[in-house]
Amino acid sequence: MSSSSSAAPSTADRLADGPAALTERTPHVPAERLVAEMVPPPRFDAVRFDTYIPDANQPSQAEAVRVLGSFAAGLGGAAASGGRRGWFRRAAKPAATAGPRGVYLDGGYGVGKTHLLASLWHATPAAPEQKAFGTFVELTNLVGALGFQQTVRTLGEHKLLCIDEFELDDPGDTVLVSTLLGKLVESGVALAATSNTLPGKLGEGRFAAADFLREIQGLSAHFRALRIDGEDYRHRGLPQAPAPFDDETVKRVAHTTPGASLDDFPALLDHLSRVHPSRYGALSDGVRAVCLTGVTPVPDQSTALRLVVLADRLYDREVPVLASGRPFDELFSEEMLAGGYRKKYFRAISRLTALARDAKSLADG
């Protein structure tokens, strides 16, 4: 179809004319893009094991680098010997008694788990199309876009699947992911995942996990758990996060920063309820800075969990966030910070605070 003068302006045109609004965007992501983008996000594109700086007071961090380096080398050995399964398949043993096919990085927020997971992806000696990297939300959405059998066929040809932010928030996800990973392991795919919760404890405090104990135990059997201790590196030795700005400063920055977006925070939260979380990355395509006015505590848990996903995608893409209203450490209620999703909320606070620190130079300029 030919274009006409009445066609809607492109996203680039709107950004050039002034700050766009995330609330104006309702992205649709085709299935082929979902598969093509299963690589480490921009923030972690250049990380490697040797760029990870272990805390000298936390020996588990240096141990994690050693174990993951050996894990990656084992995958290379499998390729060199002519068999895909190497480390992770023991042909003499039935699948039911074989050992773990992957590693599971467990630890608090800000200890560098995603850095290590991306480093593993980069260190694995395989072509990019033979290894996949995505968040748990992106993985479940891929199944929704392709269908279960096609997802198994697509990922089953891979050497490695890395799953960041592994969480089980509902029974449906538990059964789906348990079945999917079981099929992939049977195909010889090695697994690696990060989470703030040990695999045997997934789902606790969120739903009746005891009713799905078999699936959860099955998931746990695929992994060797690797605990990583330490403090949040994003704030280790750094000054306190900047206080929120006033509305006029936020609007000024939005209008003077090329590629900035400008949104009223409550309106953005409402908009997120109409966009699938798997599309939040596409929601920020081309955005150089996110400017928010009127930040207030989130009203409920569903809204809070959507905000967590948005914070993760903005952090992955290194998009600074400049805001007015309440500080980010007041986004979630005390009840939320004491509940089953508390680790997600603390991670979101940590990441948004880091992005607010990145945005301070925009207001000072």
C-alpha positions in Angstrom: 0.0 0.0 0.0 1.4 3.4 -1.0 1.8 6.1 1.7 -0.2 9.3 1.7 0.0 12.7 3.3 -2.7 11.7 5.7 -0.7 8.8 7.1 0.1 8.9 10.9 3.5 10.3 11.7 6.2 7.7 12.5 7.5 7.2 16.0 10.8 8.9 14.9 8.9 11.9 13.6 7.0 12.3 16.8 10.1 12.1 18.9 11.8 14.7 16.7 8.8 17.1 17.1 8.8 16.8 20.9 8.5 14.2 23.7 6.2 11.3 22.8 4.2 9.5 25.4 4.6 5.8 26.2 0.8 5.8 26.7 0.5 6.5 22.9 2.1 3.2 22.1 0.5 -0.2 21.7 3.3 -2.3 20.2 2.7 -5.6 18.5 5.7 -7.9 18.3 5.7 -10.6 15.6 6.8 -14.1 16.5 9.9 -14.0 14.4 11.1 -10.9 16.3 10.5 -12.7 19.6 12.9 -15.4 18.5 15.5 -13.1 16.9 15.7 -11.0 20.0 16.5 -13.8 22.4 20.0 -12.5 23.0 21.4 -10.5 26.0 19.9 -7.0 26.1 22.0 -3.9 25.3 23.2 -3.4 29.0 24.7 -6.9 28.9 25.9 -7.1 25.3 29.6 -6.4 26.2 29.8 -8.2 29.6 32.1 -11.1 30.0 33.4 -13.2 32.9 36.5 -11.1 33.1 34.5 -7.9 33.5 32.6 -9.3 36.5 34.4 -8.0 39.6 33.8 -10.4 42.6 33.5 -8.9 46.0 36.6 -10.1 47.9 34.4 -10.5 51.0 32.0 -12.9 49.2 33.8 -16.0 48.0 30.7 -17.4 46.4 31.0 -14.7 43.6 34.4 -15.9 42.5 33.2 -19.5 42.8 30.3 -18.7 40.5 32.6 -17.4 37.8 34.7 -20.6 38.1 31.7 -22.9 37.9 30.1 -21.1 35.0 33.4 -20.9 33.1 33.6 -24.7 33.4 30.0 -25.0 32.4 30.7 -23.1 29.2 33.8 -25.1 28.5 31.8 -28.3 28.9 29.5 -27.2 26.2 32.4 -26.6 23.9 33.7 -30.1 24.7 30.3 -31.5 23.7 30.6 -29.8 20.3 34.2 -30.9 19.8 33.4 -34.5 20.5 30.7 -34.6 18.0 27.8 -35.0 20.4 25.4 -32.2 21.5 24.8 -33.6 24.9 28.3 -34.0 26.5 28.1 -32.7 30.1 24.4 -32.8 30.2 23.5 -36.1 28.8 24.6 -39.5 30.1 23.5 -41.9 27.5 24.0 -44.9 29.8 21.5 -43.5 32.3 17.7 -43.2 31.8 16.5 -39.6 31.7 14.7 -40.1 35.1 17.9 -40.7 36.9 20.3 -38.4 35.0 21.8 -35.5 36.9 21.0 -31.8 36.4 21.2 -30.4 32.9 21.9 -26.8 34.0 22.9 -24.2 36.5 20.6 -22.0 38.6 22.0 -18.8 39.9 20.2 -17.9 43.2 20.9 -14.7 45.1 19.6 -11.3 46.2 19.1 -8.4 43.8 22.2 -6.6 42.6 24.8 -9.3 43.0 25.4 -9.6 39.3 23.4 -12.7 38.4 22.3 -11.3 35.0 25.9 -10.2 34.3 27.0 -13.8 34.9 24.2 -15.3 32.9 24.9 -13.1 29.9 28.6 -13.9 30.3 27.8 -17.6 30.1 25.8 -16.9 26.9 28.8 -15.1 25.3 31.3 -17.7 26.5 29.4 -20.6 25.1 31.2 -21.7 21.9 28.2 -21.7 19.5 26.7 -19.5 16.9 24.2 -16.9 18.2 21.3 -18.8 16.6 22.3 -21.9 18.6 21.8 -20.2 22.0 18.9 -18.2 23.4 18.7 -15.6 26.2 15.4 -14.2 27.5 13.4 -13.4 30.6 10.9 -15.8 32.1 8.1 -13.6 30.8 9.6 -13.5 27.3 9.9 -17.3 27.3 6.2 -17.9 28.3 5.1 -15.3 25.7 7.1 -17.2 23.0 5.1 -20.3 23.8 1.9 -18.2 23.4 3.1 -16.8 20.1 4.5 -20.0 18.5 2.5 -22.6 20.3 4.0 -25.3 22.5 5.1 -27.8 19.9 6.7 -25.2 17.7 8.5 -23.7 20.7 9.9 -27.1 21.5 11.1 -27.6 17.9 12.6 -24.1 17.7 14.4 -24.1 21.1 15.2 -27.8 20.9 17.8 -27.1 18.2 19.7 -24.8 20.5 22.7 -25.7 22.6 21.9 -23.4 25.5 18.8 -21.6 26.9 19.4 -18.9 29.4 16.4 -17.7 31.4 16.7 -14.5 33.4 14.4 -13.6 36.3 12.9 -17.1 36.7 9.7 -16.9 38.7 6.5 -18.9 39.0 3.6 -16.6 39.7 0.7 -18.9 38.9 -0.1 -22.6 38.5 -0.4 -22.4 34.7 3.1 -21.1 34.4 4.4 -23.9 36.6 2.9 -26.7 34.5 3.8 -25.0 31.2 7.5 -24.4 32.1 8.0 -27.7 33.8 6.8 -29.5 30.6 8.7 -27.3 28.3 12.0 -27.6 30.0 11.6 -31.3 30.3 11.1 -31.5 26.5 14.2 -29.3 25.9 16.4 -31.3 28.2 15.3 -34.5 26.4 16.6 -32.7 23.2 20.0 -32.1 24.8 19.5 -28.4 25.5 21.6 -27.1 28.4 19.8 -24.7 30.8 20.9 -21.8 32.9 18.7 -19.5 34.9 18.7 -16.7 37.5 16.3 -16.0 40.2 15.9 -14.6 43.7 14.3 -17.9 44.9 15.8 -21.4 45.0 14.2 -23.7 42.5 12.6 -25.9 45.1 10.9 -22.8 46.7 9.4 -21.3 43.5 5.8 -20.2 44.0 6.0 -20.0 47.7 3.8 -17.1 49.1 2.2 -16.6 45.7 -0.2 -19.6 45.1 -0.8 -23.0 46.5 2.6 -24.3 45.5 2.1 -27.5 47.5 -0.5 -28.5 45.0 2.1 -28.4 42.2 4.9 -29.9 44.1 5.6 -32.5 41.5 6.1 -29.9 38.8 8.2 -27.7 41.0 10.4 -30.7 42.1 10.7 -31.6 38.4 12.0 -28.1 37.6 14.4 -28.2 40.5 15.9 -31.5 39.2 17.0 -29.9 36.0 19.4 -27.5 37.8 22.4 -27.4 40.0 21.7 -24.5 42.3 24.6 -22.0 42.7 24.2 -19.5 45.5 25.7 -16.0 45.0 25.9 -13.8 48.1 26.7 -10.2 48.4 25.5 -6.6 48.5 23.7 -4.7 45.7 26.5 -3.6 43.4 24.4 -0.9 41.9 24.6 1.1 45.1 27.8 -0.2 46.6 29.8 2.9 47.6 27.7 5.3 45.5 26.0 8.4 46.7 22.3 8.4 47.7 19.9 8.4 44.8 18.7 11.9 43.7 15.5 13.2 45.2 12.5 13.5 42.8 12.5 16.7 40.7 9.6 19.1 40.3 7.1 18.8 37.4 8.6 21.8 35.5 12.1 20.3 35.6 10.8 17.0 34.3 8.9 18.6 31.5 11.8 20.8 30.6 14.1 17.8 30.3 11.5 15.9 28.2 11.3 18.8 25.7 15.0 19.4 25.5 16.3 15.8 25.4 16.1 14.2 21.9 14.2 10.9 22.1 12.7 11.5 25.5 9.2 10.4 26.4 6.9 12.3 28.8 4.0 10.6 30.8 1.8 11.2 33.8 2.7 8.2 36.1 -0.8 7.1 37.0 -1.8 7.3 33.3 1.2 5.1 32.4 0.3 2.5 35.0 -3.2 2.4 33.6 -1.8 2.0 30.1 0.4 -0.9 31.1 -2.7 -2.9 32.0 -3.6 -2.9 28.3 -0.2 -3.9 27.0 1.1 -7.5 27.5 4.3 -7.4 29.7 6.2 -9.2 27.0 5.8 -6.0 24.9 7.2 -3.6 27.4 10.6 -3.8 25.7 9.1 -2.8 22.4 7.2 -0.1 24.3 10.5 1.7 24.9 12.0 1.2 21.4 13.8 4.4 20.4 13.3 6.1 23.7 16.4 7.8 25.0 15.0 8.9 28.4 11.7 8.3 30.3 10.3 11.4 32.1 7.5 10.8 34.6 5.4 13.3 36.5 3.3 12.6 39.6 4.9 9.4 40.8 2.8 7.9 43.5 2.7 4.5 45.3 1.2 1.8 43.1 -2.3 1.0 44.1 -2.4 -2.8 44.0 -0.3 -5.9 43.4 -1.2 -6.5 39.7 -0.1 -3.0 38.9 3.1 -3.4 40.9 4.1 -6.5 39.1 3.6 -4.8 35.7 5.8 -1.9 36.9 8.5 -4.4 37.9 8.6 -5.7 34.3 8.8 -2.2 32.9 11.6 -1.3 35.3 13.5 -4.5 34.2 13.1 -3.6 30.5 14.2 0.0 31.0 17.2 -1.2 33.0 18.2 -3.7 30.3 18.1 -1.0 27.7 19.9 1.6 29.9 17.1 4.1 29.6 17.5 6.8 32.3 14.3 7.7 34.3 13.6 11.3 35.5 10.6 11.7 37.8 8.7 14.0 40.0 6.5 13.1 42.9 7.4 10.4 45.4 10.8 8.7 45.5 11.1 5.3 44.0 11.7 3.6 47.4 8.1 4.6 48.3 6.5 2.9 45.3 5.5 -0.3 47.1 3.6 -0.6 50.4 5.0 -2.2 53.5 2.6 -5.1 52.9 3.9 -5.6 49.4 7.6 -5.5 50.6 6.8 -8.2 53.2 4.9 -10.5 50.8 5.7 -13.2 48.3 6.8 -10.8 45.6 9.1 -8.7 47.9 12.3 -9.7 46.1 10.8 -8.5 42.8 9.9 -5.2 44.3 13.3 -4.6 45.9 14.9 -5.4 42.6 12.6 -2.8 40.9 13.5 -0.2 43.5 17.2 -0.9 43.0 17.1 -0.7 39.2 14.8 2.4 39.1 17.1 4.1 41.6 20.1 3.4 39.4 18.3 4.8 36.4 17.3 7.9 38.4 20.9 8.4 39.1 21.7 8.1 35.4 19.1 10.7 34.7 20.4 13.3 37.1 22.9 14.7 34.5 20.0 15.4 32.1 18.4 17.8 34.7 21.8 19.3 35.6 22.7 20.0 32.0 
